[in-house]
Amino acid sequence: MFEKILIANRGEVALRIHRACREMGIKTVAVHSTADADAMHVRLADESVCIGPPPSRDSYLNVAAILSAANITGADAVHPGVGFLSENAEFATVVEEHGLAFIGPTPEHISLMGDKVAAKKAAVDLNLPVVPGSDGAVESPERAAEIAGEIGYPVLIKASAGGGGRGMKVARNADEINDAYLLAASEAGAAFGNDTVYLEKYLGRPRHIEVQLLADGQGQVVHLGERDCSLQRRHQKLLEEAPSPALNAAERNAIGERVAQAMRHLGYRSAGTIEFLYENGEFYFIEMNTRLQVEHPISEAITGIDIVREQIRIAAGLPLAFTQEDVSFSGHAIECRINAENPRTFLPSPGTISDYHAPGGLGVRVDSAIYAGYRIPPYYDSLIAKLIVHGQTRNECLMRLRRALEEFVIEGVETSIPLHQELIGVSDFINGDYDIHWLEKFVDSLD
């Protein structure tokens, strides 16, 4: 087992990884920008190294500085966390070339699934259902029009190297296909340095369902059930729940085993998430995330399995200590992402936390690195806390969530807590009757 792990990330996920390491008896190294010198994970780590000024490109994306920090502290492994370099195949390669263990998948699998065109081809080869669309990259607006005519409108033009909703445009008819193609390609080139796009059928009212898996690279793969991540705004998730209120047990078991079998065939290693659109009883592969997910705690809540701990064990060469038959699902869990932003306009709200009180009680977990007096820097993602609530039933979970949100106090900055409080009182949400477009319509109705 590793003796010291460098955590190449910040915020709540860095603290989450630190906690797992401490419970395993592993020392930690925190890296940080000058803006994060007072961050909680920096305070709690065994050692810390400043790796640059506030801009991410000069600190958390500075590979040379991170490797130097690992070298001078004697770390023997690197955990990339979420975002930043977590799905960067070149970073994983360089880490391993320097004699360090990368706590994640192989660089080859990161690269394969990081290219959405290649990932879709791989999904077909792995017998995963895919959305009808182009076989690969679409080279011109004319070719896009041909494919759209074959599969029917509306269609979605998507960046091959995209993420976070950037480089995605909908064409609802033939008159819109040319502009949608050009806009998607232009946005993709500007955001990702790669203007390659592909095309797929646009589904009207799908849900976003993702399956969490763990694989040891030695033939053992298990799934930890699914999460429903349909409540999104501009393709950014706001609230997730597990299991999905839209699936029955047969559908849940079938898609879970199908994903596990695909990853066995691929020879995958580490934690991973396969994401699908789900509509009218059918699943359609959209992408795979080859890293820890922000919403992983709700899968932990319903299974009792520490996903970060398993990531570390797998990276150390240990086999999974349990089989699919050992995984049992208990109750229901919901995660609310608490962002430092205006709950109506969603504009970021950096600043100093003047007062902070986290909710508690049975079935309530808060993953956060903030504290009273902490100054939220303006340079990074606005996520500052995750409220995770677990109950024996979905109704119990909802009642507990309502109570926990009432107790949650974050003063000094605006947060998304008021939006969550309104959201969980709406009948559509209470009944589990929503899709990926529902939240934006709900937010618009509040104005």
C-alpha positions, 0 to 999 in steps of 0.5 A: 500500500502507498505511504504518501499520496499527493492530492492534485486538486482543491476544495471539497474533493481534495478534503474528501480524498484526504479523509480517505487516506487518513482512514487508511493510514496514508500520509497526504500532500496538498498542493495549492495555489497562492489563492488557496493557502488557507484552504481546509485541505491544506491545513489538514494535510501532512505536508503542503506545497504551493505550486503557483499563482491563482490561475488554474493554468499556472497552478492546478494545471501546471504538470511540472509544478505538481510533479516537482511537489511529488518529488520533493515530498517523496510521494509515491502516488498521485490522486487527480480528484475531479476536473483539472487534470483528472481526465488528462491522459498525458498527465497520467502517462507522465505521472507513471513515467516518473515512477509514481502511481496514478490513482485512476485508469490507464492513460489509454482508457482515459484517452479513448473515452475522452474523445467522444467520437472514439468513445461512441465507437468503443461503446458500439464494440462493447455492446452498449446501446448508443443514440442514433447518429453519425458513425464518427466525426462529421466533416461539413454542414452538408454531410450533417444535413445528409445524416440528419435527413436519414435519422430525422430531426431534431438533431444535436451537433456535439463537440468531440472533445467537449464537456460541460455543455460547450460545443453543443447545438440543436438543429430542429429542422433543415433550415437550422442545420448549417448554422448549428454545425458552424456554431458548434464547431466554432465554439468547440475550437475556441473552448477545446482547441479541437473543432471536430464535431459529430451528430446524434438524434436529439431526444425530446424528454430524456433522463440522464442516468449514469451507472457507477462502476469499480474495476480492478483491472484483473477481471473483477468489475462491479456496478454500484447501481445508477444515479439520476442526474437529470436536474441540470441547467445548461448541462450543469448538474444541480441535484442527483439522486440514487436510485432513479425514481424512473427505473424499476428493479429489472431495468436497474439490474439489466443496465448495471450488468451490461455496463459491468460486462462491457468494462470486463471486456475493455479490461478497465481499471479504477472507478468509472461512470457510464452515462446514458440518456434514458427515454421510453424504456431505452438507454442510449450511451452518451459518454464515460467519465474515467474519474471520480464523480462529484456525485459519488457520495450518493452511491456510497450512501446506498451501498456503504462502499467507500469509492475513493478507498477502492480507487486507492486500493486498485491503484496499489494493485489490490483486487476488489475485495467483494463481488457483485453478489456482495453489493447490496442497495439500501434506501434512497439518497439525494445530493444537493450541490451548494454553489456560491452563486445567485440562485436566480441568475446563477452568477458566481458570488465569491467572497468571505464566509461570515457564518457557517453551520452545517446540518447534521443528524441521522442520514445527513452528510456534508462534503465541504471545505469551507468554514467561517472566515474562509474567503471563496476565491473568484478563480475556480468553480463555484461549488462550495459544498455538497449536502448528501441525505440518505433515508430508508425510502425516497419520501423519508429522504425528501423529508430529511432533505427539507429539514437539512436545508433549513438547518444549513447556514452559509452567510456572507455570499449568495448560495443555491440553497434557496433554489434547492428549498423551492425545488424540493417542494414542487410536485413534479420533483416530489413525484419524480416526474422530471427530465433533463429540460425540466429544471431550466423551465422551472427556473424560468417560471420563478422570474 
